[in-house]
Amino acid sequence: MTKTFGPAAVRAAAANGLTHVGENYVDELCATRSSCGDVPVTWHYLGALQSNKITRVLECADLVASVSRAKEIDRIARGPQRPLYVQVDVTDAPTRSGATPSEVSGLVQRARAAGLDVRGLMLVAPVDPSAARAAFRLTRSLADDLGLRECSMGMSDDLEAALEEGSTEIRVGRALFGPRTPKSATPNMESGEAQGAP
């Protein structure tokens, strides 16, 4: 994920074989994609889906990887068709986005009934390594039960465990690009990350 690094990082990464880029904020997604229109990558939106920004997300993303509520599915179904992932949250933390494991099946069914292309599930794992591994295993099991191939799970600190538990896409930022500039130090840009598939 190219969070705060911008177009130069996307171009450098693509020149070295990266084919998927993810951003967490719609403003940065749209700005970076506009600056990299000639770069052959697939653009993933990974951030929270605010109702007033879903239209822009659909304009700028090739895939929406953070769907977690029924109203988001209904809104996406009324716009340009984009593949999507349902985001899973196993932490119950108020600051985390995502559907609970018990909600995932209903959301996938709702999206499919609306004619949307549900490709897989996305997870931001707990920090604790043992809890993270359990979350990866659970998410892979949910995906298999729903006939979904893709599992976007694993980042710089836990990608090995994620791959061992069945991840098909890892979201690597810091390990590729180094420490990020704090968002407050880049007031004209929002943030994001680049996604690499193993």
Disulfide bonds with the S-S distance in Angstrom:
Cys30-Cys60 2.06
